[in-house]
Amino acid sequence: MHKYELAVVLNAKLEEDDKVASLDKVKALIERFGGQITNVDDWGKKKLAYEIQKMNEGFYYFIQFDAEATAPSEIESRIRIMDNVIRYLIVRADEEE
């Protein structure tokens, strides 16, 4: 098992319940591919560095999880097609050893 961190930026125009549903869908994907979520940081609404899809703001979430080496590619392929996710990035957190 390796440690990973997933950064997700959700559409800023989402209602609260849609935002929670999208985040739950991302968490379910992690668990579906054998990941164990260890922490979820909600950074709230932040200004984007540049305009994406005519938006200047997004909801930022950072999810730390443990998973096998094959899980990130599976998770990324599913997150890529989610409507409310405007950006995402999975990085391996335990590589500094």
N, CA, C and O atoms as CSV, one atom per row, in Angstrom:
chain,resi,resn,atom,element,x,y,z
A,1,MET,N,N,0.841,-1.189,0.000
A,1,MET,CA,C,0.000,0.000,0.000
A,1,MET,C,C,0.885,1.251,0.000
A,1,MET,O,O,1.871,1.327,0.732
A,2,HIS,N,N,0.523,2.208,-0.816
A,2,HIS,CA,C,1.235,3.470,-0.893
A,2,HIS,C,C,0.309,4.596,-0.458
A,2,HIS,O,O,-0.913,4.454,-0.497
A,3,LYS,N,N,0.891,5.710,-0.045
A,3,LYS,CA,C,0.116,6.886,0.347
A,3,LYS,C,C,-0.014,7.811,-0.861
A,3,LYS,O,O,0.960,8.076,-1.564
A,4,TYR,N,N,-1.236,8.298,-1.088
A,4,TYR,CA,C,-1.511,9.203,-2.199
A,4,TYR,C,C,-2.311,10.393,-1.701
A,4,TYR,O,O,-2.965,10.338,-0.659
A,5,GLU,N,N,-2.242,11.475,-2.475
A,5,GLU,CA,C,-3.087,12.630,-2.205
A,5,GLU,C,C,-3.770,13.026,-3.509
A,5,GLU,O,O,-3.127,13.165,-4.550
A,6,LEU,N,N,-5.080,13.202,-3.429
A,6,LEU,CA,C,-5.881,13.609,-4.582
A,6,LEU,C,C,-6.362,15.032,-4.352
A,6,LEU,O,O,-7.049,15.310,-3.369
A,7,ALA,N,N,-6.005,15.929,-5.255
A,7,ALA,CA,C,-6.503,17.302,-5.226
A,7,ALA,C,C,-7.623,17.400,-6.249
A,7,ALA,O,O,-7.445,17.041,-7.413
A,8,VAL,N,N,-8.785,17.890,-5.807
A,8,VAL,CA,C,-9.954,18.007,-6.684
A,8,VAL,C,C,-10.479,19.430,-6.608
A,8,VAL,O,O,-10.621,19.991,-5.521
A,9,VAL,N,N,-10.768,20.016,-7.772
A,9,VAL,CA,C,-11.408,21.336,-7.828
A,9,VAL,C,C,-12.774,21.128,-8.465
A,9,VAL,O,O,-12.887,20.673,-9.602
A,10,LEU,N,N,-13.815,21.476,-7.698
A,10,LEU,CA,C,-15.187,21.333,-8.177
A,10,LEU,C,C,-15.723,22.666,-8.663
A,10,LEU,O,O,-15.261,23.727,-8.242
A,11,ASN,N,N,-16.692,22.602,-9.544
A,11,ASN,CA,C,-17.364,23.766,-10.099
A,11,ASN,C,C,-17.894,24.666,-8.981
A,11,ASN,O,O,-18.573,24.176,-8.078
A,12,ALA,N,N,-17.602,25.966,-9.018
A,12,ALA,CA,C,-18.003,26.897,-7.962
A,12,ALA,C,C,-19.490,27.229,-8.005
A,12,ALA,O,O,-20.025,27.788,-7.048
A,13,LYS,N,N,-20.162,26.893,-9.102
A,13,LYS,CA,C,-21.583,27.217,-9.229
A,13,LYS,C,C,-22.492,26.120,-8.679
A,13,LYS,O,O,-23.712,26.208,-8.816
A,14,LEU,N,N,-21.919,25.093,-8.060
A,14,LEU,CA,C,-22.713,23.979,-7.527
A,14,LEU,C,C,-23.451,24.381,-6.262
A,14,LEU,O,O,-22.944,25.158,-5.453
A,15,GLU,N,N,-24.651,23.846,-6.098
A,15,GLU,CA,C,-25.382,23.980,-4.841
A,15,GLU,C,C,-24.707,23.078,-3.805
A,15,GLU,O,O,-23.938,22.185,-4.161
A,16,GLU,N,N,-24.994,23.313,-2.534
A,16,GLU,CA,C,-24.357,22.558,-1.448
A,16,GLU,C,C,-24.578,21.049,-1.588
A,16,GLU,O,O,-23.630,20.277,-1.450
A,17,ASP,N,N,-25.804,20.623,-1.859
A,17,ASP,CA,C,-26.067,19.184,-1.946
A,17,ASP,C,C,-25.420,18.552,-3.171
A,17,ASP,O,O,-25.023,17.388,-3.120
A,18,ASP,N,N,-25.307,19.295,-4.273
A,18,ASP,CA,C,-24.608,18.777,-5.454
A,18,ASP,C,C,-23.109,18.660,-5.192
A,18,ASP,O,O,-22.456,17.725,-5.656
A,19,LYS,N,N,-22.576,19.619,-4.447
A,19,LYS,CA,C,-21.152,19.607,-4.091
A,19,LYS,C,C,-20.840,18.391,-3.218
A,19,LYS,O,O,-19.849,17.696,-3.441
A,20,VAL,N,N,-21.689,18.143,-2.228
A,20,VAL,CA,C,-21.502,16.991,-1.336
A,20,VAL,C,C,-21.637,15.687,-2.120
A,20,VAL,O,O,-20.879,14.744,-1.893
A,21,ALA,N,N,-22.602,15.632,-3.040
A,21,ALA,CA,C,-22.802,14.422,-3.845
A,21,ALA,C,C,-21.582,14.146,-4.729
A,21,ALA,O,O,-21.168,12.995,-4.867
A,22,SER,N,N,-21.010,15.185,-5.323
A,22,SER,CA,C,-19.825,15.012,-6.167
A,22,SER,C,C,-18.638,14.535,-5.345
A,22,SER,O,O,-17.894,13.656,-5.779
A,23,LEU,N,N,-18.458,15.108,-4.166
A,23,LEU,CA,C,-17.357,14.693,-3.293
A,23,LEU,C,C,-17.546,13.247,-2.839
A,23,LEU,O,O,-16.585,12.480,-2.792
A,24,ASP,N,N,-18.785,12.875,-2.505
A,24,ASP,CA,C,-19.063,11.496,-2.100
A,24,ASP,C,C,-18.794,10.518,-3.239
A,24,ASP,O,O,-18.347,9.395,-3.005
A,25,LYS,N,N,-19.062,10.941,-4.460
A,25,LYS,CA,C,-18.814,10.097,-5.628
A,25,LYS,C,C,-17.311,9.857,-5.797
A,25,LYS,O,O,-16.882,8.751,-6.126
A,26,VAL,N,N,-16.520,10.908,-5.569
A,26,VAL,CA,C,-15.054,10.773,-5.653
A,26,VAL,C,C,-14.550,9.839,-4.550
A,26,VAL,O,O,-13.707,8.980,-4.805
A,27,LYS,N,N,-15.057,10.001,-3.335
A,27,LYS,CA,C,-14.655,9.121,-2.227
A,27,LYS,C,C,-15.032,7.678,-2.516
A,27,LYS,O,O,-14.263,6.762,-2.223
A,28,ALA,N,N,-16.221,7.470,-3.092
A,28,ALA,CA,C,-16.670,6.112,-3.418
A,28,ALA,C,C,-15.755,5.466,-4.461
A,28,ALA,O,O,-15.494,4.264,-4.406
A,29,LEU,N,N,-15.270,6.269,-5.411
A,29,LEU,CA,C,-14.336,5.743,-6.412
A,29,LEU,C,C,-13.054,5.246,-5.757
A,29,LEU,O,O,-12.542,4.181,-6.101
A,30,ILE,N,N,-12.539,6.031,-4.807
A,30,ILE,CA,C,-11.310,5.642,-4.113
A,30,ILE,C,C,-11.520,4.318,-3.391
A,30,ILE,O,O,-10.684,3.419,-3.476
A,31,GLU,N,N,-12.641,4.200,-2.680
A,31,GLU,CA,C,-12.913,2.978,-1.920
A,31,GLU,C,C,-13.214,1.800,-2.847
A,31,GLU,O,O,-12.895,0.657,-2.523
A,32,ARG,N,N,-13.821,2.075,-3.986
A,32,ARG,CA,C,-14.156,1.012,-4.944
A,32,ARG,C,C,-12.907,0.315,-5.475
A,32,ARG,O,O,-12.932,-0.886,-5.745
A,33,PHE,N,N,-11.820,1.062,-5.624
A,33,PHE,CA,C,-10.579,0.475,-6.131
A,33,PHE,C,C,-9.604,0.132,-5.015
A,33,PHE,O,O,-8.393,0.103,-5.235
A,34,GLY,N,N,-10.120,-0.126,-3.823
A,34,GLY,CA,C,-9.312,-0.641,-2.729
A,34,GLY,C,C,-8.595,0.402,-1.897
A,34,GLY,O,O,-7.753,0.049,-1.072
A,35,GLY,N,N,-8.904,1.674,-2.088
A,35,GLY,CA,C,-8.260,2.722,-1.309
A,35,GLY,C,C,-8.918,2.919,0.043
A,35,GLY,O,O,-10.120,2.703,0.202
A,36,GLN,N,N,-8.117,3.330,1.014
A,36,GLN,CA,C,-8.634,3.643,2.345
A,36,GLN,C,C,-8.366,5.118,2.604
A,36,GLN,O,O,-7.212,5.538,2.693
A,37,ILE,N,N,-9.431,5.904,2.725
A,37,ILE,CA,C,-9.300,7.343,2.921
A,37,ILE,C,C,-8.837,7.614,4.342
A,37,ILE,O,O,-9.429,7.123,5.304
A,38,THR,N,N,-7.766,8.403,4.469
A,38,THR,CA,C,-7.233,8.721,5.793
A,38,THR,C,C,-7.576,10.137,6.238
A,38,THR,O,O,-7.663,10.404,7.436
A,39,ASN,N,N,-7.776,11.058,5.274
A,39,ASN,CA,C,-8.069,12.449,5.639
A,39,ASN,C,C,-8.690,13.178,4.445
A,39,ASN,O,O,-8.340,12.921,3.293
A,40,VAL,N,N,-9.617,14.091,4.742
A,40,VAL,CA,C,-10.210,14.941,3.706
A,40,VAL,C,C,-10.119,16.386,4.185
A,40,VAL,O,O,-10.688,16.740,5.218
A,41,ASP,N,N,-9.398,17.226,3.425
A,41,ASP,CA,C,-9.287,18.652,3.746
A,41,ASP,C,C,-10.186,19.437,2.806
A,41,ASP,O,O,-10.061,19.341,1.585
A,42,ASP,N,N,-11.095,20.217,3.387
A,42,ASP,CA,C,-11.986,21.085,2.611
A,42,ASP,C,C,-11.427,22.496,2.701
A,42,ASP,O,O,-11.480,23.118,3.762
A,43,TRP,N,N,-10.895,23.003,1.599
A,43,TRP,CA,C,-10.321,24.350,1.586
A,43,TRP,C,C,-11.354,25.394,1.214
A,43,TRP,O,O,-11.070,26.591,1.271
A,44,GLY,N,N,-12.546,24.965,0.836
A,44,GLY,CA,C,-13.609,25.916,0.502
A,44,GLY,C,C,-13.429,26.513,-0.883
A,44,GLY,O,O,-12.696,25.986,-1.720
A,45,LYS,N,N,-14.117,27.626,-1.102
A,45,LYS,CA,C,-14.075,28.291,-2.403
A,45,LYS,C,C,-12.841,29.180,-2.494
A,45,LYS,O,O,-12.617,30.042,-1.644
A,46,LYS,N,N,-12.045,28.958,-3.533
A,46,LYS,CA,C,-10.823,29.735,-3.758
A,46,LYS,C,C,-10.802,30.250,-5.188
A,46,LYS,O,O,-11.443,29.691,-6.078
A,47,LYS,N,N,-10.056,31.320,-5.390
A,47,LYS,CA,C,-9.876,31.875,-6.728
A,47,LYS,C,C,-8.902,30.994,-7.508
A,47,LYS,O,O,-7.871,30.577,-6.979
A,48,LEU,N,N,-9.233,30.717,-8.756
A,48,LEU,CA,C,-8.358,29.930,-9.613
A,48,LEU,C,C,-7.213,30.791,-10.130
A,48,LEU,O,O,-7.344,32.011,-10.225
A,49,ALA,N,N,-6.109,30.170,-10.460
A,49,ALA,CA,C,-4.952,30.902,-10.987
A,49,ALA,C,C,-5.253,31.483,-12.365
A,49,ALA,O,O,-4.708,32.522,-12.737
A,50,TYR,N,N,-6.113,30.818,-13.115
A,50,TYR,CA,C,-6.517,31.288,-14.442
A,50,TYR,C,C,-7.931,30.783,-14.712
A,50,TYR,O,O,-8.399,29.852,-14.057
A,51,GLU,N,N,-8.592,31.386,-15.655
A,51,GLU,CA,C,-9.971,31.038,-15.967
A,51,GLU,C,C,-10.051,29.654,-16.604
A,51,GLU,O,O,-9.299,29.332,-17.524
A,52,ILE,N,N,-10.981,28.842,-16.092
A,52,ILE,CA,C,-11.225,27.504,-16.621
A,52,ILE,C,C,-12.717,27.398,-16.902
A,52,ILE,O,O,-13.532,27.591,-16.000
A,53,GLN,N,N,-13.081,27.093,-18.139
A,53,GLN,CA,C,-14.481,26.960,-18.533
A,53,GLN,C,C,-15.307,28.178,-18.107
A,53,GLN,O,O,-16.424,28.035,-17.608
A,54,LYS,N,N,-14.757,29.360,-18.306
A,54,LYS,CA,C,-15.384,30.642,-17.972
A,54,LYS,C,C,-15.680,30.787,-16.478
A,54,LYS,O,O,-16.620,31.486,-16.099
A,55,MET,N,N,-14.881,30.128,-15.627
A,55,MET,CA,C,-15.020,30.231,-14.174
A,55,MET,C,C,-13.722,30.766,-13.588
A,55,MET,O,O,-12.632,30.448,-14.064
A,56,ASN,N,N,-13.855,31.581,-12.550
A,56,ASN,CA,C,-12.691,32.133,-11.863
A,56,ASN,C,C,-12.502,31.561,-10.465
A,56,ASN,O,O,-11.489,31.834,-9.822
A,57,GLU,N,N,-13.472,30.763,-9.977
A,57,GLU,CA,C,-13.412,30.188,-8.640
A,57,GLU,C,C,-13.767,28.709,-8.685
A,57,GLU,O,O,-14.389,28.234,-9.635
A,58,GLY,N,N,-13.359,27.984,-7.637
A,58,GLY,CA,C,-13.692,26.573,-7.523
A,58,GLY,C,C,-13.606,26.132,-6.073
A,58,GLY,O,O,-12.965,26.786,-5.252
A,59,PHE,N,N,-14.260,25.012,-5.764
A,59,PHE,CA,C,-14.191,24.419,-4.429
A,59,PHE,C,C,-13.039,23.427,-4.402
A,59,PHE,O,O,-13.006,22.487,-5.195
A,60,TYR,N,N,-12.096,23.636,-3.490
A,60,TYR,CA,C,-10.886,22.812,-3.409
A,60,TYR,C,C,-11.020,21.760,-2.310
A,60,TYR,O,O,-11.436,22.058,-1.190
A,61,TYR,N,N,-10.658,20.518,-2.656
A,61,TYR,CA,C,-10.632,19.413,-1.696
A,61,TYR,C,C,-9.333,18.649,-1.879
A,61,TYR,O,O,-8.879,18.430,-3.002
A,62,PHE,N,N,-8.738,18.244,-0.758
A,62,PHE,CA,C,-7.537,17.418,-0.774
A,62,PHE,C,C,-7.830,16.158,0.021
A,62,PHE,O,O,-8.129,16.219,1.214
A,63,ILE,N,N,-7.742,15.007,-0.653
A,63,ILE,CA,C,-8.087,13.728,-0.040
A,63,ILE,C,C,-6.831,12.867,0.031
A,63,ILE,O,O,-6.238,12.537,-0.996
A,64,GLN,N,N,-6.429,12.505,1.251
A,64,GLN,CA,C,-5.296,11.599,1.431
A,64,GLN,C,C,-5.855,10.185,1.556
A,64,GLN,O,O,-6.854,9.960,2.240
A,65,PHE,N,N,-5.192,9.223,0.881
A,65,PHE,CA,C,-5.651,7.838,0.963
A,65,PHE,C,C,-4.489,6.883,0.740
A,65,PHE,O,O,-3.461,7.239,0.164
A,66,ASP,N,N,-4.687,5.657,1.214
A,66,ASP,CA,C,-3.729,4.568,1.008
A,66,ASP,C,C,-4.330,3.629,-0.032
A,66,ASP,O,O,-5.515,3.302,0.036
A,67,ALA,N,N,-3.511,3.192,-1.003
A,67,ALA,CA,C,-4.016,2.296,-2.039
A,67,ALA,C,C,-2.869,1.553,-2.701
A,67,ALA,O,O,-1.700,1.892,-2.515
A,68,GLU,N,N,-3.220,0.540,-3.473
A,68,GLU,CA,C,-2.243,-0.195,-4.261
A,68,GLU,C,C,-1.794,0.678,-5.434
A,68,GLU,O,O,-2.434,1.683,-5.742
A,69,ALA,N,N,-0.716,0.304,-6.073
A,69,ALA,CA,C,-0.123,1.112,-7.143
A,69,ALA,C,C,-1.012,1.230,-8.377
A,69,ALA,O,O,-0.858,2.177,-9.148
A,70,THR,N,N,-1.930,0.299,-8.583
A,70,THR,CA,C,-2.792,0.346,-9.766
A,70,THR,C,C,-4.004,1.248,-9.584
A,70,THR,O,O,-4.629,1.635,-10.572
A,71,ALA,N,N,-4.350,1.591,-8.359
A,71,ALA,CA,C,-5.575,2.347,-8.080
A,71,ALA,C,C,-5.590,3.761,-8.667
A,71,ALA,O,O,-6.619,4.152,-9.219
A,72,PRO,N,N,-4.518,4.550,-8.585
A,72,PRO,CA,C,-4.594,5.931,-9.093
A,72,PRO,C,C,-4.995,6.046,-10.561
A,72,PRO,O,O,-5.769,6.936,-10.914
A,73,SER,N,N,-4.493,5.175,-11.415
A,73,SER,CA,C,-4.857,5.265,-12.830
A,73,SER,C,C,-6.331,4.945,-13.042
A,73,SER,O,O,-6.984,5.557,-13.887
A,74,GLU,N,N,-6.856,3.987,-12.280
A,74,GLU,CA,C,-8.279,3.651,-12.372
A,74,GLU,C,C,-9.138,4.813,-11.883
A,74,GLU,O,O,-10.146,5.151,-12.504
A,75,ILE,N,N,-8.738,5.421,-10.769
A,75,ILE,CA,C,-9.484,6.547,-10.198
A,75,ILE,C,C,-9.457,7.731,-11.159
A,75,ILE,O,O,-10.490,8.353,-11.407
A,76,GLU,N,N,-8.278,8.046,-11.702
A,76,GLU,CA,C,-8.152,9.166,-12.640
A,76,GLU,C,C,-9.025,8.990,-13.866
A,76,GLU,O,O,-9.636,9.950,-14.337
A,77,SER,N,N,-9.091,7.775,-14.387
A,77,SER,CA,C,-9.889,7.557,-15.599
A,77,SER,C,C,-11.371,7.796,-15.341
A,77,SER,O,O,-12.092,8.192,-16.257
A,78,ARG,N,N,-11.847,7.563,-14.109
A,78,ARG,CA,C,-13.257,7.813,-13.766
A,78,ARG,C,C,-13.494,9.295,-13.449
A,78,ARG,O,O,-14.519,9.854,-13.840
A,79,ILE,N,N,-12.552,9.931,-12.743
A,79,ILE,CA,C,-12.714,11.350,-12.375
A,79,ILE,C,C,-12.669,12.234,-13.614
A,79,ILE,O,O,-13.349,13.259,-13.672
A,80,ARG,N,N,-11.882,11.850,-14.594
A,80,ARG,CA,C,-11.712,12.628,-15.822
A,80,ARG,C,C,-13.047,12.931,-16.500
A,80,ARG,O,O,-13.191,13.992,-17.107
A,81,ILE,N,N,-14.021,12.033,-16.413
A,81,ILE,CA,C,-15.287,12.212,-17.115
A,81,ILE,C,C,-16.417,12.742,-16.223
A,81,ILE,O,O,-17.560,12.848,-16.669
A,82,MET,N,N,-16.104,13.072,-14.977
A,82,MET,CA,C,-17.137,13.641,-14.089
A,82,MET,C,C,-17.415,15.097,-14.472
A,82,MET,O,O,-16.486,15.880,-14.673
A,83,ASP,N,N,-18.690,15.452,-14.571
A,83,ASP,CA,C,-19.095,16.784,-15.027
A,83,ASP,C,C,-18.659,17.907,-14.100
A,83,ASP,O,O,-18.186,18.941,-14.571
A,84,ASN,N,N,-18.806,17.728,-12.795
A,84,ASN,CA,C,-18.583,18.823,-11.845
A,84,ASN,C,C,-17.128,19.020,-11.447
A,84,ASN,O,O,-16.807,19.991,-10.762
A,85,VAL,N,N,-16.245,18.122,-11.860
A,85,VAL,CA,C,-14.811,18.245,-11.551
A,85,VAL,C,C,-14.148,19.025,-12.678
A,85,VAL,O,O,-14.157,18.600,-13.833
A,86,ILE,N,N,-13.558,20.201,-12.319
A,86,ILE,CA,C,-12.897,20.981,-13.369
A,86,ILE,C,C,-11.391,20.729,-13.419
A,86,ILE,O,O,-10.779,20.928,-14.469
A,87,ARG,N,N,-10.775,20.298,-12.318
A,87,ARG,CA,C,-9.365,19.904,-12.295
A,87,ARG,C,C,-9.157,18.849,-11.205
A,87,ARG,O,O,-9.883,18.814,-10.212
A,88,TYR,N,N,-8.148,17.988,-11.410
A,88,TYR,CA,C,-7.796,16.974,-10.424
A,88,TYR,C,C,-6.319,16.626,-10.597
A,88,TYR,O,O,-5.736,16.843,-11.659
A,89,LEU,N,N,-5.733,16.087,-9.545
A,89,LEU,CA,C,-4.347,15.620,-9.617
A,89,LEU,C,C,-4.118,14.627,-8.490
A,89,LEU,O,O,-4.432,14.906,-7.333
A,90,ILE,N,N,-3.570,13.470,-8.831
A,90,ILE,CA,C,-3.199,12.480,-7.822
A,90,ILE,C,C,-1.681,12.417,-7.774
A,90,ILE,O,O,-1.026,12.230,-8.799
A,91,VAL,N,N,-1.126,12.573,-6.575
A,91,VAL,CA,C,0.323,12.449,-6.393
A,91,VAL,C,C,0.600,11.424,-5.296
A,91,VAL,O,O,-0.191,11.245,-4.370
A,92,ARG,N,N,1.739,10.762,-5.430
A,92,ARG,CA,C,2.149,9.812,-4.405
A,92,ARG,C,C,2.813,10.582,-3.279
A,92,ARG,O,O,3.771,11.320,-3.512
A,93,ALA,N,N,2.320,10.419,-2.073
A,93,ALA,CA,C,2.766,11.239,-0.934
A,93,ALA,C,C,3.959,10.642,-0.200
A,93,ALA,O,O,4.615,11.362,0.552
A,94,ASP,N,N,4.270,9.368,-0.379
A,94,ASP,CA,C,5.344,8.748,0.402
A,94,ASP,C,C,6.643,8.590,-0.371
A,94,ASP,O,O,7.458,7.738,-0.019
A,95,GLU,N,N,6.862,9.383,-1.413
A,95,GLU,CA,C,8.087,9.231,-2.211
A,95,GLU,C,C,9.316,9.933,-1.637
A,95,GLU,O,O,10.417,9.741,-2.154
A,96,GLU,N,N,9.165,10.738,-0.589
A,96,GLU,CA,C,10.309,11.475,-0.077
A,96,GLU,C,C,11.243,10.617,0.772
A,96,GLU,O,O,12.211,11.141,1.322
A,97,GLU,N,N,10.987,9.340,0.893
A,97,GLU,CA,C,11.826,8.463,1.721
A,97,GLU,C,C,13.176,8.209,1.098
A,97,GLU,O,O,13.995,7.491,1.672
